[in-house]
Amino acid sequence: MIIYNVTVNIDDNVHLEWVEWMKNEHIPKVMATGYFLENRMCRLMVEEESGTSYTIQYTLKNMADYEEYVKLHARALQKEHADKYHDKFVAFRSLMEVV
């Protein structure tokens, strides 16, 4: 099993709006692609100089599903997020394999 992890630090002045948008719009769109089995959104429990950090974890059966998601859907979904919160966040992505 593969975990696609997106870590986001979002500015405090839009943080609550962003959480609702992620839960009600963005994550459902990602899940609607059909590649992911489940998702989880977590707030990192650390002191930040600015903003609040979250991880969004999506599980997949295999790397082939991840590669197809990236090829067909990731760019448009990431662009939608960047357009809406263009200078209000920093994000990085990682892949993990459940062992």
MOPAC internal coordinates of N, CA, C and O (Angstrom, degrees):
PM7 1SCF
backbone

  N    0.0000 0     0.00 0     0.00 0    0    0    0
  C    1.4486 1     0.00 0     0.00 0    1    0    0
  C    1.5242 1   108.53 1     0.00 0    2    1    0
  O    1.2310 1   120.87 1   -36.02 1    3    2    1
  N    1.3215 1   115.94 1   143.98 1    3    2    1
  C    1.4609 1   123.28 1  -178.35 1    5    3    2
  C    1.5273 1   108.96 1  -114.43 1    6    5    3
  O    1.2310 1   120.67 1   -38.73 1    7    6    5
  N    1.3184 1   116.33 1   141.27 1    7    6    5
  C    1.4612 1   121.92 1   172.54 1    9    7    6
  C    1.5188 1   107.81 1  -114.88 1   10    9    7
  O    1.2310 1   121.12 1   -57.75 1   11   10    9
  N    1.3219 1   115.47 1   122.25 1   11   10    9
  C    1.4619 1   123.04 1   173.62 1   13   11   10
  C    1.5254 1   105.13 1   -96.54 1   14   13   11
  O    1.2310 1   120.51 1   -65.20 1   15   14   13
  N    1.3219 1   116.63 1   114.80 1   15   14   13
  C    1.4566 1   122.74 1  -174.65 1   17   15   14
  C    1.5235 1   110.12 1  -111.72 1   18   17   15
  O    1.2310 1   120.78 1   -50.46 1   19   18   17
  N    1.3274 1   116.11 1   129.54 1   19   18   17
  C    1.4609 1   121.77 1   175.40 1   21   19   18
  C    1.5185 1   106.69 1  -118.39 1   22   21   19
  O    1.2310 1   120.55 1   -59.69 1   23   22   21
  N    1.3304 1   116.56 1   120.31 1   23   22   21
  C    1.4616 1   121.81 1   177.81 1   25   23   22
  C    1.5203 1   107.74 1  -105.59 1   26   25   23
  O    1.2310 1   121.00 1   -51.26 1   27   26   25
  N    1.3235 1   115.70 1   128.74 1   27   26   25
  C    1.4642 1   121.51 1  -175.93 1   29   27   26
  C    1.5176 1   109.30 1  -129.86 1   30   29   27
  O    1.2310 1   120.84 1   -47.61 1   31   30   29
  N    1.3332 1   115.99 1   132.39 1   31   30   29
  C    1.4627 1   121.25 1   167.67 1   33   31   30
  C    1.5258 1   105.55 1  -105.92 1   34   33   31
  O    1.2310 1   120.67 1   -61.07 1   35   34   33
  N    1.3246 1   116.33 1   118.93 1   35   34   33
  C    1.4647 1   122.05 1  -175.61 1   37   35   34
  C    1.5291 1   109.72 1  -113.47 1   38   37   35
  O    1.2310 1   120.65 1   -41.02 1   39   38   37
  N    1.3263 1   116.36 1   138.98 1   39   38   37
  C    1.4673 1   121.24 1   179.77 1   41   39   38
  C    1.5197 1   111.02 1   -57.22 1   42   41   39
  O    1.2310 1   121.05 1   -38.19 1   43   42   41
  N    1.3271 1   115.59 1   141.81 1   43   42   41
  C    1.4630 1   120.77 1  -177.68 1   45   43   42
  C    1.5250 1   112.78 1   -61.61 1   46   45   43
  O    1.2310 1   119.76 1   148.98 1   47   46   45
  N    1.3341 1   118.06 1   -31.02 1   47   46   45
  C    1.4683 1   119.37 1  -176.55 1   49   47   46
  C    1.5275 1   113.42 1   -71.69 1   50   49   47
  O    1.2310 1   119.01 1   166.18 1   51   50   49
  N    1.3304 1   119.49 1   -13.82 1   51   50   49
  C    1.4720 1   121.86 1   176.31 1   53   51   50
  C    1.5304 1   111.66 1  -124.18 1   54   53   51
  O    1.2310 1   120.43 1  -174.38 1   55   54   53
  N    1.2884 1   116.78 1     5.62 1   55   54   53
  C    1.4594 1   122.11 1  -171.29 1   57   55   54
  C    1.5351 1   113.38 1   -58.06 1   58   57   55
  O    1.2310 1   119.11 1   132.83 1   59   58   57
  N    1.3193 1   119.30 1   -47.17 1   59   58   57
  C    1.4624 1   120.68 1  -178.11 1   61   59   58
  C    1.5222 1   111.52 1   -67.55 1   62   61   59
  O    1.2310 1   120.37 1   139.12 1   63   62   61
  N    1.3317 1   116.89 1   -40.88 1   63   62   61
  C    1.4726 1   121.09 1   176.17 1   65   63   62
  C    1.5292 1   110.13 1   -61.62 1   66   65   63
  O    1.2310 1   120.73 1   136.84 1   67   66   65
  N    1.3302 1   116.21 1   -43.16 1   67   66   65
  C    1.4631 1   121.41 1  -179.38 1   69   67   66
  C    1.5281 1   111.31 1   -61.63 1   70   69   67
  O    1.2310 1   120.06 1   136.03 1   71   70   69
  N    1.3277 1   117.50 1   -43.97 1   71   70   69
  C    1.4630 1   121.04 1   179.20 1   73   71   70
  C    1.5244 1   109.90 1   -58.34 1   74   73   71
  O    1.2310 1   120.06 1   133.26 1   75   74   73
  N    1.3122 1   117.49 1   -46.74 1   75   74   73
  C    1.4684 1   120.72 1   179.56 1   77   75   74
  C    1.5278 1   111.08 1   -64.01 1   78   77   75
  O    1.2310 1   120.08 1   137.90 1   79   78   77
  N    1.3306 1   117.46 1   -42.10 1   79   78   77
  C    1.4643 1   120.91 1   178.75 1   81   79   78
  C    1.5238 1   110.62 1   -63.33 1   82   81   79
  O    1.2310 1   120.40 1   137.20 1   83   82   81
  N    1.3126 1   116.84 1   -42.80 1   83   82   81
  C    1.4628 1   120.10 1   178.30 1   85   83   82
  C    1.5291 1   110.48 1   -61.02 1   86   85   83
  O    1.2310 1   120.29 1   131.23 1   87   86   85
  N    1.3256 1   117.06 1   -48.77 1   87   86   85
  C    1.4631 1   120.99 1  -176.39 1   89   87   86
  C    1.5318 1   112.73 1   -67.25 1   90   89   87
  O    1.2310 1   120.41 1   141.32 1   91   90   89
  N    1.3276 1   116.83 1   -38.68 1   91   90   89
  C    1.4575 1   120.45 1  -171.91 1   93   91   90
  C    1.5209 1   114.76 1   -97.12 1   94   93   91
  O    1.2310 1   119.99 1   160.49 1   95   94   93
  N    1.3402 1   117.63 1   -19.51 1   95   94   93
  C    1.4569 1   119.42 1  -176.86 1   97   95   94
  C    1.5303 1   113.31 1  -125.57 1   98   97   95
  O    1.2310 1   120.57 1   120.36 1   99   98   97
  N    1.3192 1   116.51 1   -59.64 1   99   98   97
  C    1.4684 1   119.19 1  -171.56 1  101   99   98
  C    1.5287 1   112.93 1   -67.12 1  102  101   99
  O    1.2310 1   119.80 1   125.44 1  103  102  101
  N    1.3082 1   117.99 1   -54.56 1  103  102  101
  C    1.4613 1   120.52 1  -178.18 1  105  103  102
  C    1.5378 1   110.96 1   -60.11 1  106  105  103
  O    1.2310 1   119.00 1   136.28 1  107  106  105
  N    1.3395 1   119.51 1   -43.72 1  107  106  105
  C    1.4686 1   117.95 1   175.53 1  109  107  106
  C    1.5330 1   113.68 1   -59.11 1  110  109  107
  O    1.2310 1   119.73 1   144.97 1  111  110  109
  N    1.3272 1   118.12 1   -35.03 1  111  110  109
  C    1.4695 1   120.65 1   176.61 1  113  111  110
  C    1.5288 1   111.18 1   -66.95 1  114  113  111
  O    1.2310 1   120.60 1   139.10 1  115  114  113
  N    1.3301 1   116.46 1   -40.90 1  115  114  113
  C    1.4661 1   119.76 1   177.22 1  117  115  114
  C    1.5258 1   109.48 1   -62.61 1  118  117  115
  O    1.2310 1   120.31 1   134.09 1  119  118  117
  N    1.3130 1   117.01 1   -45.91 1  119  118  117
  C    1.4640 1   120.67 1  -179.06 1  121  119  118
  C    1.5313 1   111.44 1   -65.01 1  122  121  119
  O    1.2310 1   120.12 1   146.98 1  123  122  121
  N    1.3259 1   117.38 1   -33.02 1  123  122  121
  C    1.4702 1   121.59 1  -179.06 1  125  123  122
  C    1.5287 1   112.84 1   -67.12 1  126  125  123
  O    1.2310 1   119.90 1   166.18 1  127  126  125
  N    1.3396 1   117.80 1   -13.82 1  127  126  125
  C    1.4576 1   119.38 1   176.80 1  129  127  126
  C    1.5240 1   110.79 1   -66.49 1  130  129  127
  O    1.2310 1   120.28 1   158.60 1  131  130  129
  N    1.3200 1   117.07 1   -21.40 1  131  130  129
  C    1.4521 1   121.48 1   176.79 1  133  131  130
  C    1.5167 1   116.32 1    88.61 1  134  133  131
  O    1.2310 1   119.99 1  -178.93 1  135  134  133
  N    1.3203 1   117.63 1     1.07 1  135  134  133
  C    1.4655 1   120.46 1  -177.48 1  137  135  134
  C    1.5176 1   113.58 1   -89.32 1  138  137  135
  O    1.2310 1   120.12 1   157.87 1  139  138  137
  N    1.3157 1   117.37 1   -22.13 1  139  138  137
  C    1.4610 1   121.00 1  -170.94 1  141  139  138
  C    1.5180 1   111.55 1  -103.13 1  142  141  139
  O    1.2310 1   121.27 1   -36.48 1  143  142  141
  N    1.3200 1   115.18 1   143.52 1  143  142  141
  C    1.4621 1   121.73 1  -178.81 1  145  143  142
  C    1.5212 1   112.15 1   -85.79 1  146  145  143
  O    1.2310 1   120.90 1   140.04 1  147  146  145
  N    1.3302 1   115.89 1   -39.96 1  147  146  145
  C    1.4614 1   121.67 1   179.81 1  149  147  146
  C    1.5192 1   109.20 1  -160.62 1  150  149  147
  O    1.2310 1   121.30 1    -9.54 1  151  150  149
  N    1.3325 1   115.12 1   170.46 1  151  150  149
  C    1.4631 1   119.88 1   178.76 1  153  151  150
  C    1.5146 1   109.15 1  -143.04 1  154  153  151
  O    1.2310 1   121.87 1   -17.66 1  155  154  153
  N    1.3160 1   114.03 1   162.34 1  155  154  153
  C    1.4628 1   121.67 1   178.18 1  157  155  154
  C    1.5169 1   107.37 1  -149.85 1  158  157  155
  O    1.2310 1   120.64 1   -45.31 1  159  158  157
  N    1.3290 1   116.38 1   134.69 1  159  158  157
  C    1.4653 1   121.47 1   176.00 1  161  159  158
  C    1.5203 1   107.63 1  -115.26 1  162  161  159
  O    1.2310 1   120.57 1   -52.68 1  163  162  161
  N    1.3360 1   116.51 1   127.32 1  163  162  161
  C    1.4654 1   121.95 1  -177.38 1  165  163  162
  C    1.5222 1   110.35 1  -128.80 1  166  165  163
  O    1.2310 1   120.85 1   -37.08 1  167  166  165
  N    1.3184 1   115.97 1   142.92 1  167  166  165
  C    1.4651 1   120.94 1   172.50 1  169  167  166
  C    1.5164 1   107.77 1   -92.06 1  170  169  167
  O    1.2310 1   120.42 1   -49.20 1  171  170  169
  N    1.3312 1   116.81 1   130.80 1  171  170  169
  C    1.4554 1   120.21 1   176.69 1  173  171  170
  C    1.5200 1   108.61 1   -73.00 1  174  173  171
  O    1.2310 1   120.91 1   -46.20 1  175  174  173
  N    1.3019 1   115.86 1   133.80 1  175  174  173
  C    1.4571 1   121.60 1  -176.76 1  177  175  174
  C    1.5208 1   109.92 1   -96.90 1  178  177  175
  O    1.2310 1   121.64 1  -114.22 1  179  178  177
  N    1.3307 1   114.46 1    65.78 1  179  178  177
  C    1.4585 1   121.70 1   179.08 1  181  179  178
  C    1.5247 1   108.65 1  -134.01 1  182  181  179
  O    1.2310 1   121.15 1   -26.16 1  183  182  181
  N    1.3060 1   115.40 1   153.84 1  183  182  181
  C    1.4545 1   120.67 1   173.64 1  185  183  182
  C    1.5200 1   109.01 1   -77.47 1  186  185  183
  O    1.2310 1   120.30 1   -52.47 1  187  186  185
  N    1.3104 1   117.03 1   127.53 1  187  186  185
  C    1.4631 1   122.49 1   179.32 1  189  187  186
  C    1.5249 1   108.81 1  -110.45 1  190  189  187
  O    1.2310 1   120.55 1   -31.26 1  191  190  189
  N    1.3277 1   116.56 1   148.74 1  191  190  189
  C    1.4669 1   119.83 1   173.54 1  193  191  190
  C    1.5113 1   110.12 1   -63.85 1  194  193  191
  O    1.2310 1   121.06 1   141.28 1  195  194  193
  N    1.3189 1   115.58 1   -38.72 1  195  194  193
  C    1.4596 1   121.06 1   176.11 1  197  195  194
  C    1.5180 1   108.63 1  -153.05 1  198  197  195
  O    1.2310 1   120.66 1   -29.16 1  199  198  197
  N    1.3072 1   116.34 1   150.84 1  199  198  197
  C    1.4451 1   121.39 1   177.89 1  201  199  198
  C    1.5172 1   113.11 1    77.10 1  202  201  199
  O    1.2310 1   121.94 1    -1.08 1  203  202  201
  N    1.3246 1   113.90 1   178.92 1  203  202  201
  C    1.4567 1   123.05 1   177.98 1  205  203  202
  C    1.5196 1   107.02 1  -127.89 1  206  205  203
  O    1.2310 1   120.34 1   -41.14 1  207  206  205
  N    1.3231 1   116.96 1   138.86 1  207  206  205
  C    1.4610 1   120.79 1  -177.00 1  209  207  206
  C    1.5216 1   111.90 1  -106.72 1  210  209  207
  O    1.2310 1   121.84 1   -37.73 1  211  210  209
  N    1.3260 1   114.08 1   142.27 1  211  210  209
  C    1.4640 1   123.34 1   179.41 1  213  211  210
  C    1.5137 1   109.06 1  -134.42 1  214  213  211
  O    1.2310 1   121.28 1   -25.14 1  215  214  213
  N    1.3309 1   115.15 1   154.86 1  215  214  213
  C    1.4570 1   120.42 1   166.45 1  217  215  214
  C    1.5146 1   107.13 1  -119.41 1  218  217  215
  O    1.2310 1   121.55 1   -38.89 1  219  218  217
  N    1.3152 1   114.64 1   141.11 1  219  218  217
  C    1.4446 1   121.62 1   172.56 1  221  219  218
  C    1.5192 1   105.24 1  -118.70 1  222  221  219
  O    1.2310 1   120.96 1   -60.38 1  223  222  221
  N    1.3251 1   115.78 1   119.62 1  223  222  221
  C    1.4611 1   121.17 1  -176.14 1  225  223  222
  C    1.5252 1   109.19 1  -113.39 1  226  225  223
  O    1.2310 1   121.74 1   -52.34 1  227  226  225
  N    1.3201 1   114.27 1   127.66 1  227  226  225
  C    1.4592 1   121.72 1   178.81 1  229  227  226
  C    1.5265 1   107.55 1  -118.02 1  230  229  227
  O    1.2310 1   119.69 1   -48.52 1  231  230  229
  N    1.3276 1   118.20 1   131.48 1  231  230  229
  C    1.4602 1   120.35 1   178.57 1  233  231  230
  C    1.5303 1   110.29 1  -100.18 1  234  233  231
  O    1.2310 1   121.83 1   -36.52 1  235  234  233
  N    1.3396 1   114.09 1   143.48 1  235  234  233
  C    1.4606 1   122.69 1   178.69 1  237  235  234
  C    1.5226 1   109.26 1  -130.50 1  238  237  235
  O    1.2310 1   120.65 1   -22.82 1  239  238  237
  N    1.3302 1   116.37 1   157.18 1  239  238  237
  C    1.4634 1   120.59 1   177.57 1  241  239  238
  C    1.5190 1   111.67 1   -68.70 1  242  241  239
  O    1.2310 1   120.42 1   141.27 1  243  242  241
  N    1.3451 1   116.81 1   -38.73 1  243  242  241
  C    1.4620 1   119.53 1  -171.41 1  245  243  242
  C    1.5275 1   111.50 1  -160.34 1  246  245  243
  O    1.2310 1   121.12 1    -8.79 1  247  246  245
  N    1.3288 1   115.47 1   171.21 1  247  246  245
  C    1.4624 1   121.83 1  -179.46 1  249  247  246
  C    1.5260 1   112.30 1   -66.75 1  250  249  247
  O    1.2310 1   120.04 1   148.60 1  251  250  249
  N    1.3297 1   117.53 1   -31.40 1  251  250  249
  C    1.4615 1   120.16 1   179.35 1  253  251  250
  C    1.5286 1   110.43 1   -60.42 1  254  253  251
  O    1.2310 1   120.03 1   139.10 1  255  254  253
  N    1.3290 1   117.56 1   -40.90 1  255  254  253
  C    1.4652 1   120.69 1   177.15 1  257  255  254
  C    1.5200 1   110.99 1   -64.45 1  258  257  255
  O    1.2310 1   120.41 1   137.74 1  259  258  257
  N    1.3288 1   116.83 1   -42.26 1  259  258  257
  C    1.4727 1   120.13 1   177.31 1  261  259  258
  C    1.5242 1   110.81 1   -60.71 1  262  261  259
  O    1.2310 1   120.24 1   132.25 1  263  262  261
  N    1.3166 1   117.15 1   -47.75 1  263  262  261
  C    1.4677 1   120.69 1  -177.94 1  265  263  262
  C    1.5217 1   111.66 1   -62.09 1  266  265  263
  O    1.2310 1   120.12 1   141.70 1  267  266  265
  N    1.3208 1   117.37 1   -38.30 1  267  266  265
  C    1.4647 1   120.12 1   178.12 1  269  267  266
  C    1.5261 1   110.99 1   -69.55 1  270  269  267
  O    1.2310 1   120.09 1   140.00 1  271  270  269
  N    1.3374 1   117.42 1   -40.00 1  271  270  269
  C    1.4684 1   121.05 1   175.31 1  273  271  270
  C    1.5250 1   110.31 1   -57.92 1  274  273  271
  O    1.2310 1   120.51 1   132.59 1  275  274  273
  N    1.3200 1   116.64 1   -47.41 1  275  274  273
  C    1.4634 1   120.54 1  -179.36 1  277  275  274
  C    1.5318 1   109.86 1   -61.03 1  278  277  275
  O    1.2310 1   120.53 1   134.48 1  279  278  277
  N    1.2972 1   116.59 1   -45.52 1  279  278  277
  C    1.4587 1   121.56 1  -177.58 1  281  279  278
  C    1.5277 1   112.33 1   -63.52 1  282  281  279
  O    1.2310 1   120.20 1   139.89 1  283  282  281
  N    1.3210 1   117.22 1   -40.11 1  283  282  281
  C    1.4639 1   120.63 1  -171.19 1  285  283  282
  C    1.5297 1   115.90 1  -100.57 1  286  285  283
  O    1.2310 1   119.55 1   154.59 1  287  286  285
  N    1.3438 1   118.47 1   -25.41 1  287  286  285
  C    1.4592 1   119.45 1  -168.78 1  289  287  286
  C    1.5269 1   116.56 1  -132.58 1  290  289  287
  O    1.2310 1   119.98 1   149.97 1  291  290  289
  N    1.3109 1   117.64 1   -30.03 1  291  290  289
  C    1.4707 1   120.29 1  -168.65 1  293  291  290
  C    1.5265 1   113.08 1   -59.11 1  294  293  291
  O    1.2310 1   120.34 1   134.21 1  295  294  293
  N    1.3049 1   116.96 1   -45.79 1  295  294  293
  C    1.4686 1   119.82 1  -175.67 1  297  295  294
  C    1.5256 1   112.16 1   -58.10 1  298  297  295
  O    1.2310 1   119.89 1   133.38 1  299  298  297
  N    1.3248 1   117.81 1   -46.62 1  299  298  297
  C    1.4665 1   121.12 1  -178.48 1  301  299  298
  C    1.5266 1   111.57 1   -65.56 1  302  301  299
  O    1.2310 1   120.34 1   138.63 1  303  302  301
  N    1.3270 1   116.96 1   -41.37 1  303  302  301
  C    1.4621 1   119.99 1   179.98 1  305  303  302
  C    1.5295 1   111.23 1   -68.50 1  306  305  303
  O    1.2310 1   120.08 1   140.13 1  307  306  305
  N    1.3132 1   117.45 1   -39.87 1  307  306  305
  C    1.4638 1   120.71 1   177.41 1  309  307  306
  C    1.5195 1   111.05 1   -66.53 1  310  309  307
  O    1.2310 1   120.26 1   143.13 1  311  310  309
  N    1.3290 1   117.11 1   -36.87 1  311  310  309
  C    1.4672 1   121.17 1   178.67 1  313  311  310
  C    1.5255 1   110.70 1   -65.35 1  314  313  311
  O    1.2310 1   120.61 1   137.55 1  315  314  313
  N    1.3264 1   116.44 1   -42.45 1  315  314  313
  C    1.4625 1   120.01 1   177.95 1  317  315  314
  C    1.5273 1   110.79 1   -58.15 1  318  317  315
  O    1.2310 1   120.42 1   136.39 1  319  318  317
  N    1.3276 1   116.81 1   -43.61 1  319  318  317
  C    1.4671 1   121.47 1   177.97 1  321  319  318
  C    1.5245 1   110.30 1   -64.25 1  322  321  319
  O    1.2310 1   120.37 1   133.16 1  323  322  321
  N    1.3153 1   116.91 1   -46.84 1  323  322  321
  C    1.4672 1   121.01 1  -178.01 1  325  323  322
  C    1.5286 1   111.47 1   -64.73 1  326  325  323
  O    1.2310 1   120.06 1   141.42 1  327  326  325
  N    1.3136 1   117.50 1   -38.58 1  327  326  325
  C    1.4688 1   120.61 1   178.77 1  329  327  326
  C    1.5230 1   111.31 1   -65.58 1  330  329  327
  O    1.2310 1   120.33 1   140.83 1  331  330  329
  N    1.3111 1   116.98 1   -39.17 1  331  330  329
  C    1.4700 1   120.95 1  -177.56 1  333  331  330
  C    1.5305 1   112.38 1   -74.64 1  334  333  331
  O    1.2310 1   120.00 1   143.45 1  335  334  333
  N    1.3344 1   117.60 1   -36.55 1  335  334  333
  C    1.4734 1   122.05 1  -175.50 1  337  335  334
  C    1.5298 1   110.89 1  -125.04 1  338  337  335
  O    1.2310 1   120.26 1  -140.28 1  339  338  337
  N    1.3124 1   117.12 1    39.72 1  339  338  337
  C    1.4669 1   124.32 1  -166.68 1  341  339  338
  C    1.5212 1   116.45 1   -49.28 1  342  341  339
  O    1.2310 1   118.74 1   139.17 1  343  342  341
  N    1.2986 1   120.01 1   -40.83 1  343  342  341
  C    1.4661 1   119.53 1  -179.29 1  345  343  342
  C    1.5221 1   111.68 1  -119.93 1  346  345  343
  O    1.2310 1   120.86 1  -156.57 1  347  346  345
  N    1.3168 1   115.97 1    23.43 1  347  346  345
  C    1.4652 1   121.40 1  -174.90 1  349  347  346
  C    1.5288 1   113.69 1  -113.87 1  350  349  347
  O    1.2310 1   119.57 1  -174.81 1  351  350  349
  N    1.3299 1   118.43 1     5.19 1  351  350  349
  C    1.4574 1   119.63 1  -175.87 1  353  351  350
  C    1.5279 1   111.25 1  -150.78 1  354  353  351
  O    1.2310 1   122.13 1   -18.15 1  355  354  353
  N    1.3148 1   113.54 1   161.85 1  355  354  353
  C    1.4622 1   123.34 1   168.88 1  357  355  354
  C    1.5194 1   105.35 1  -131.87 1  358  357  355
  O    1.2310 1   120.37 1   -43.90 1  359  358  357
  N    1.3327 1   116.90 1   136.10 1  359  358  357
  C    1.4644 1   120.02 1  -177.76 1  361  359  358
  C    1.5195 1   110.52 1  -136.86 1  362  361  359
  O    1.2310 1   121.28 1   -28.59 1  363  362  361
  N    1.3259 1   115.15 1   151.41 1  363  362  361
  C    1.4591 1   120.10 1   167.38 1  365  363  362
  C    1.5170 1   108.27 1  -143.45 1  366  365  363
  O    1.2310 1   121.72 1   -26.08 1  367  366  365
  N    1.2947 1   114.32 1   153.92 1  367  366  365
  C    1.4633 1   121.99 1  -175.77 1  369  367  366
  C    1.5182 1   110.42 1  -118.17 1  370  369  367
  O    1.2310 1   121.43 1   -31.74 1  371  370  369
  N    1.3376 1   114.87 1   148.26 1  371  370  369
  C    1.4609 1   119.63 1   175.65 1  373  371  370
  C    1.5297 1   108.75 1  -146.37 1  374  373  371
  O    1.2310 1   121.81 1   -22.14 1  375  374  373
  N    1.3231 1   114.13 1   157.86 1  375  374  373
  C    1.4656 1   121.88 1   176.62 1  377  375  374
  C    1.5157 1   108.45 1  -116.41 1  378  377  375
  O    1.2310 1   121.20 1   -39.83 1  379  378  377
  N    1.3244 1   115.30 1   140.17 1  379  378  377
  C    1.4538 1   120.30 1   178.34 1  381  379  378
  C    1.5251 1   108.17 1  -133.27 1  382  381  379
  O    1.2310 1   120.99 1   -32.24 1  383  382  381
  N    1.3041 1   115.71 1   147.76 1  383  382  381
  C    1.4426 1   121.47 1   175.01 1  385  383  382
  C    1.5237 1   108.81 1  -109.72 1  386  385  383
  O    1.2310 1   120.64 1   -52.02 1  387  386  385
  N    1.3222 1   116.38 1   127.98 1  387  386  385
  C    1.4585 1   120.95 1   177.00 1  389  387  386
  C    1.5196 1   108.12 1   -72.47 1  390  389  387
  O    1.2310 1   120.44 1   -52.72 1  391  390  389
  N    1.3294 1   116.76 1   127.28 1  391  390  389
  C    1.4734 1   120.77 1  -178.94 1  393  391  390
  C    1.5238 1   110.29 1  -115.85 1  394  393  391
  O    1.2310 1   120.10 1   180.00 1  395  394  393

